[in-house]
Amino acid sequence: MSASQRDVKTRIGSVKNIQKITRAMEMVAAARLRRAEQRIEALRPYAGAIRRMTRQAAEAAGSEMAALPILSEHDSEDTIALLLITGDRGLAGAFNSQIVRAGLRAAAEHEAEGRSVAYSAAGRRGVSTLTFRGKEPQGQYVGFTDRPSYADAREIAEDLVAAYVDDKIDRVEIFYNGYISPLTQEVRRETLLPLQQATILEAGDDDDDGGEADSAHHSLVEYEPDPEEILKRLIPDYVEISVYRALLESTASEHGARMTAMRSASENAGELIEDLTLEMNRARQAEITQEIMEVVAGAESLT
C-alpha cells in the first residue's frame, strides 16, 4: 500500500470515528428533546391560566394599575433591558447566533432612538459572545440551559423586576428561540415589562375561551381583595412563568437544532467516507495496473 493510500485510509478511519460521535449526539439530543416537549406541554395550561388571570385583573384594575410601582409605566424609556436566551453549548447550527444577532439588531434600533441598552444573557454562548463584542451583560445566568428549573427562571425574573421597580431600566424585552418542531425554531421577541405594553394583555393561543365567552366571563368576576392587590401578587408570577416558558421553549429548540445539525453532520460524514473510499479504490486500481504493466514489460524484455 502506497503512502497516499495509507493517508486516505487514515482519513476514512477518522471520519468514521467522527460519524459515530455525531450519531451518538443526535440520539442524545432526540431523547432530551422528547423530555423537553413533555415539560412544555405540562406548563402550557398553567402558563395560559396565569396569562388570563393577569390580563383580566389588569382590565378590571384599569387606571388603578399605575398606583403600584411594578405596574406603573415610567415617564420615559431611557434604558431598555434585553434578555437573550441562548444555550451553554454549541454544535446546534444557527441556534445561538441568531438570538445574538436579533438582540444586537434590537439594541441598534434603541440606540438609534437615543436609548441605552442593558444586556442580560442566559447561556454561556450568549454571555461569551456579548462579552467578546464588548457588551458584557449585567445579568449572566449559565449552567442550566440543558434542563432549566423554575428556580432559574425565578432568579432571572427577580433581577429584572427589581431593576424595573428601582428605575434602573424602563422596559424589558426577551429574545428566545420558540419551539415549533425539531426542524423549525423561530426567533421570538416579546415585551415583559411594563405590563401595559406586554404581550400578556393580548388574547393569544393560550386562552381556552373565545373572545365573546371571555368578555362574558369578565362581567361575572368579583375580585377579593381589589384587582390591584391581586395584580401585585400575580405580576411576579407572570414574569417568572414567562421567563420559564421561554427557557423551556429555548431548551426544546436547542435539542431540536442540535439533533438536526448532528444528523446533517452524520450524513455529510457518510458522503465523505464514500468519496474517500472511491478515491482509495481508484488509487489501488491504478497501483495494480502499474504493477501488471511492469510485469508484462519485464516478461517482454526476456523474450
N, C-alpha and C positions, 0 to 999 in steps of 0.2 A: 504494500500500500504506500503510495507516494505521500509526501508531506502535505500536499494540498488536500488529498482525500482524508487524511487524518484530521486536518483542520476543520473540514466540513463535518466530519463525523462528530468531532468535539462540539461544534456549534449545534448540531442536531440534539445531542445529549443535553446541552444547556437549555435549549428551547423547550425540550420535553419536561425538564425539571420546572421551568417557569410555568408551563401549562398545567402541571399538577398543582402548583400553588394557586394559580388563578381559578382553577376549578374548585379547589377547596374553599377559597374565599367566596366564590359565588354561592356555594352550598350554605356556608355560614350566614351570608347576607340574606339568603332566602329564608332560612329558619328564623332569623331575627326580624325579618320583615313581617312574617306571619304573626309573631307576638306583638309587634308594634301596631299592626292593623287591628288586632283584638283590643288593645288598650284604647285606640281611637274610638272604636265602636262603643266601648264601655263608657267613655267620657261624654260622648255626644248628648245623651239625654240630660245629664246633669248640667253640661255647658249650656244647652238650649234653655233649660229651666232658669238658670241664673240670668241669661240674656233677657228672657221675657219678663222676669220679675223686676229686673233693674230698669228696663225700658218703661214698664207700666208704672213703677214707682216714680220715675223721673217725670213722666207725663202728668201724674197726679200732683207732684210737688210744684210743677210749673216754675214760676219766678222765684219761689222759695229756695230753689236749689242753690242760688248764689249765696245763701246765708252760711253754707258750710265751706270751710277752706278747701276741702278736697274737691268740691263741686263748682267752685267759683272760677269763672274764666278770668285770666289775667288781662289787665288793661291793654297790654301789648305783647306780641310774641317776639321777644328778642333772642331767646335761646331755645333751640329745638334739640330734644334728646332723640337720638336714633339708636335703636336696639337692633343689632344684626345677629341673627341666629344661624350659626354655621355648625360644622362638625369638629370633633377633636382630631380626626384623621382624614387623610386624602384618599387617593385611588377611587374616586367616585365621580369621575368626569368633571362636568362644569358645576357640580352641586355647590361647592363653596364659593367659587369665583363669581358666579352670577349674583349671589347675595351681596358680596362686597361691591361689585360694580353698581348694583341698584342703589345701595346705600350711599356710595360716593356721588352718584348722579343726583340723588335727592339732596345731599349736602351742598353740591354745587348750586342747585336751584335756590336753596335757602340763603346761601351766602351771597348769591347774585342779588337777592332782595334785601340785603343788609342784615340778615340774621346770623347769629353764631350757632355753631353746632357742637353738641356734647355727645361723644360716641360711647356706646356700651356694646359689648360683644359676648355672646355665649358660644363657646367652642374655641379650641386652640387655633384653628385655621383663621378664624376671623380676627382674633386677638393679634396673632403674629403678622398677618397681612396689614392690618391697620397700623401696627407699630412700625413695620418696615416702611410704610408710606409716610411716617412722621405724624400720624394721627392716633397716638396712643389712647385707647379707650379708658374712660374714667371707671367704668364698671367692667370687670373681667371675670367671667364665670366659665370655668373649664372642668373637665374630668368626668362629665356625666352625660354627654350627648348620646352615647350608645343606649342608655336606658335612664332617661330623666325621671326624677321623682317630683312629687308635689312640693316637697320641701325646697327643691332647687328653684321651682317657679316662684314660691313664696319669697325666697331671698331676693330674687331679681325684682319682683313686684314691690316689695317693701322699700327697696332702694329708690325705685322710680317714683313711687308715691311720696316718699319723704322729700325727695328733691323738688317735686312739684309743689307740695304744701309749703316748703321753705322758700319758694320763689326762685330757686336756683335754675329751674327750667320752666318753660311756659307751654310746652307741647311735647307729647311723647308719640313717636312713630315706631312701628315694629316691622322688620323685614324678615321673612322666612320662606322656605320652600313649602308650598301647600301640596299635600299628597293627593294625587288623582288616581294613579295606577303605578305598578312597578316601572313602567316605561315612561310615565309622564309625571312631571312635577312642574308647578308654576310658581314664579316669584310673586309673593303677596306683600302688599304694603298697606298696613292698617294703622289707624289712629286710636290710641288707647285713652289718652287724656289730652285736653279736657273732655269730659263726658258729653258735653253739648255737641262736639264735633266727631265723637267716636262712632264707629260703625255699629255700636251696641244699640243706638237709637233707630237704626234702620231695620225694618222687618226683613228677616232673611230666611234661609232654608232651615234654620234651627227651630223655627216656630212650627208647632204641630197644627195650630188652627189657622184658618184663612183670615183675611183682613176683616171681613164683616163679623165673623164669630169672635175675633179678638176684640173688636170695638164693643160688641155687645157684652163681652165679659168684663170690660173695664168698668162699665156702669154699675156692676154688681159688687165691685170690690170695695170693702171698707178697711181702712188702714188703722191699726192699733199697735204701736203708737203712730205718730204722724208719719206721712211719707218721707219727710226729710230725715227723721231719725232712722227709718228703715234703710234709706239710701246710704246714710252714714255707715251702717253696718254692711250693706251689700257691696259698696264700691270696692273695698279691699278684696272681697271675694271675687268680684267681677274681674279686677285687674289680674289677680292670681290665676284664675281659671283661664283667662285669655292668654296669658303667658304660657301656662301649662299646655293648653291646647296647641299653641304654636310650636312648643318644644316637641310634643308628640308627633305633630304633622311633619316637622323637620326631621325627626328621627326616622320615621317611616320613609320619607323621601330619600334620606341618605342611604338607607339599606337598599331601597329600590334602585337608586342611581348606581350604587356600588355593585349590586348584583348584575345590572345591565352592563356596566363597564367591564366587569370581570368575565362575563360571558363573551363580550366582544373581543377581549384580550385572548381568551382561550381559542376562539375561532381564528383569530389572526395568527396565533401561535401554530395552530394546525395547518394553516395555509403555508406558513413559513417552513414548517417541517416537510411538507410535500415538495416545496420548491428546492429545499436543500437536498432532500433525498434524490430528486431527479438530477440535480447538479452532480451529486456524488456518483450516481449510476452512469451518467454520461462520461465523467472523468475516468471511472473504472473501465467502461467500454472502450474509451479512447486508448487507455493504457494497454488493455488486452489486444486491441487491434495493432498497436505499435509493436508489441512483443511477437505477434504472429508474423508481421511483416519482417521483423528482424530474423526470425527463424527461417522463413522462406528464403530471404536474401542469403542467409548463411548456407542453406542447403543448395541453392543455385550455384554458389561460389565453389562448392565441392565437386560439382559435376563438370 
